Amino acid sequence: MAITTAQIRDLLNRPPNLVEGTISEYINMRTIEANKIARTNTYGIGTDHVVTETQKEEYIKAAVCTDVLAVLVNTLPHHTMMDAREGTDDRYRRQLENFQERADTLRAMIAEPNASAFATESTATRQE
């Protein structure tokens, strides 16, 4: 299933002044990034731990929402009246923080370092 601009708009509660091309470009950029960082079974990772398309899509959605919200926060003052701007800007900033945390968590979940078979710390039974 491909990620659509309508899905991103729905996640953000259909904000006004959001250009379709902006969402499409961010989807393309984040899809390439997700495909690059997603762990595979190349280095002996079992098939149980290979990243699924659903997991990649979840990361892409959260990352695109973060990108789009950053655009909205940065361009909002140009499109709204001063009295309406404060509440809307605060709402977008809170959404941005939440989506950023979610995107970071999902990125760590699909990235290679979090599932590598290589030890990085010493244990009581093994020294590096």
C-alpha positions in Angstrom: 0.0 0.0 0.0 1.4 3.4 -1.0 1.2 6.4 1.2 -1.1 9.1 -0.1 -1.3 12.8 0.5 -4.9 12.2 1.7 -3.6 10.0 4.5 -1.1 12.7 5.6 -3.9 15.3 5.5 -6.1 13.1 7.6 -3.3 12.6 10.2 -3.0 16.3 10.5 -6.7 17.0 10.6 -6.8 18.5 7.1 -5.0 21.8 7.8 -5.7 24.7 5.4 -2.9 26.2 3.2 -1.2 22.9 2.7 0.0 22.4 -0.9 -0.4 18.9 -2.4 3.1 19.1 -4.0 4.8 19.7 -0.7 3.3 16.5 0.8 4.2 14.5 -2.3 7.8 15.7 -2.3 8.2 14.8 1.4 6.7 11.4 0.9 9.2 10.7 -1.9 12.2 11.9 0.2 11.2 10.0 3.3 10.5 6.8 1.3 14.0 6.9 -0.1 15.4 7.4 3.4 13.3 4.6 4.9 14.5 2.2 2.2 18.1 3.1 2.8 18.1 2.8 6.6 15.8 -0.2 6.9 17.5 -3.3 8.2 17.5 -6.4 6.0 18.6 -10.0 6.4 21.9 -9.1 4.7 24.0 -9.5 7.8 22.5 -12.6 9.2 19.4 -10.9 10.7 16.6 -13.5 10.9 13.5 -13.1 8.8 11.5 -12.5 12.0 13.4 -9.3 12.5 13.5 -7.9 9.0 11.5 -4.6 8.7 8.1 -5.0 7.1 6.6 -2.6 4.6 4.0 -1.6 7.2 6.7 -0.6 9.7 8.4 1.5 7.0 5.1 3.1 6.1 4.5 4.1 9.7 7.9 5.7 9.9 7.3 7.5 6.6 3.9 8.9 7.7 5.3 10.2 11.0 8.3 11.7 9.4 6.3 13.4 6.6 3.9 14.8 9.2 6.9 16.2 11.0 8.2 17.8 7.8 4.8 19.2 6.8 4.1 20.6 10.3 7.5 22.3 10.2 6.5 23.9 6.9 3.2 25.0 8.4 4.8 26.5 11.5 7.3 28.4 9.4 4.7 29.7 6.9 1.7 30.2 9.1 2.4 33.9 9.9 2.0 34.7 6.3 -1.4 33.2 5.9 -3.4 34.0 9.1 -4.5 37.0 10.9 -2.6 38.0 14.1 -5.4 37.0 16.6 -6.0 33.6 15.0 -2.3 32.8 14.6 -1.4 32.3 18.3 -3.8 29.3 19.0 -3.2 27.7 15.7 0.6 28.1 15.9 0.7 26.6 19.4 -1.4 23.6 18.2 0.9 23.0 15.3 4.0 23.2 17.5 2.5 20.6 19.9 1.6 18.3 17.1 5.1 18.8 15.7 6.7 17.8 19.0 4.5 14.6 19.2 5.2 13.6 15.6 8.9 14.2 16.0 9.1 11.9 19.0 7.0 9.3 17.1 9.2 9.6 14.0 12.4 9.2 16.1 11.0 6.1 17.8 9.9 4.5 14.5 13.2 5.4 12.8 15.1 3.7 15.6 12.8 0.7 15.2 13.6 0.2 11.5 17.2 1.2 11.4 20.1 -1.2 11.3 21.9 -0.4 14.6 18.9 -1.3 16.7 18.8 -4.8 15.4 22.4 -5.6 14.6 23.9 -8.8 15.8 27.1 -7.1 16.9 27.7 -6.4 20.6 28.7 -2.9 21.5 29.2 -3.2 25.3 31.1 -5.5 27.6 29.2 -8.1 29.8 30.3 -10.1 32.7 30.9 -13.2 30.5 32.5 -11.5 27.5 35.0 -8.7 27.2 35.4 -6.6 24.1 
